[in-house]
Structures are given as structure tokens and as C-alpha cells.
Amino acid sequence: MAPKKDPKAAPAKKAEPAKPAAAAPAPAPAPAPAPAPEPAPAPAAAPAVDLSAVKVEFSGDQLEDYREAFGLFDRVGDNKVAYNQIADIMRALGQNPTNKEVSKILGNPSADDMANKRIEFEAFLPMLQTIINSPNKAGYEDYVEGLRVFDKEGNGTVMGAELRIVLSTLGEKMTEAEIDALMQGQEDENGCVNYEAFVKHIMSV
């Protein structure tokens, strides 16, 4: 026999349709990227020198010497030298330009241009003339100050032997014969040189 139904039993609830799951909240829009800061303006480069306005005032003998020195730096054989050799050539010719001065004369070139661009002798001459005409050339006090660092006793003299080493190794290196000629009569009985008198001497030669 089928079991009797309990009249008190609660009627079975109808299955309620499942509520749709609450939709996940839409992700908040990503914040817009902050605008990139504007690059800082590059420092203004020193204006290039107008070489076309430079009057070249070299004698024929000077031009011959300069051309010979220029040729020593021509490693390719095209009668030109690289931009990065200009300062060295000028120093070999007795000038002492700063790298900044040379860069300004060359038109403030990039590092790549310094290594790869080349220049011929005729274009080099007004550059050399500009450096020679520069008012920033070292004077008497600069030379004296430079030698003072070798004055160990602080008495206004330097050892002649030490001065010879300086002349043969720094800047425009001099030959032994040139140094002997320059030092003639400059050393006292102790082998010392009054460097202020020496600077006056070399600036008058």
C-alpha cells in the first residue's frame, strides 16, 4: 500500500527560478596616464663663430709651417683632418685653446660629428686665426702661477732640472737643444731659476 500522506505536511514549495547573479561591477576606467613632463630645454649652445668674417693674416712662411703641421694629422690622405683633431693641431702650433672654444668655432658639433666630419686646410686657417686673436690667451701672471707650484721653498725659484722636465714633457714639448737655448744664463750657482725672470725672458724671445 502506498503510504498515507500527512495532511499536515507543508506543500512542497515550487522551486523559484534562480536569481541572476548580480552583474560584477564594471571595472573603473583606468586613470588617464599623466601627461609626460615636457623635456627641459637644452642649455643654449654658444653661438658659432662667423668664420667668413675672420681676416687671415699669416705670412707665406707661416702658412707653409701650418700646412706641414696640418698634414701630419691627416691619417687618411685626403688633405683633411677630423674635427676632433683641430684642438691638437692648434696646440701643436703653440696655441692653447679650450675644448669649449674649439667646439664653438666648429659650430658646436655633436660627438658623432667630432669623430666623423673632416675639414680641409683652407677652412682651418680662419679657425686658427680666431684662436690667435682671442683675448683669453694666457699672460705673464698665468705662466708665473703655473711655475709657482714647483717652488717648493716658496723663495721665487725652481730647480733648473725640474724646469727642464716641465719644458720637455708638458704642452708643446721642446727638444733638448731648444731647452738649452732657452735656459742659457737662467740658472744660478745652485742650479735654481728665478721663474718670474724666466717668464719675462721667454715672453720677450
Secondary structure, DSSP 8 states (H G I E B T S, - for coil): ------TTS-----------------------------------------GGG------HHHHHHHHHHHHHT-SSSSSEEEGGGHHHHHHHTT----HHHHHHHTTS--HHHHHH-EEEHHHHHHHHHHHHH-TT---HHHHHHHHHTT-SSSSSEEEHHHHHHHHHHSSS---HHHHHHHHTTTB-TTSEEEHHHHHHHHHH-
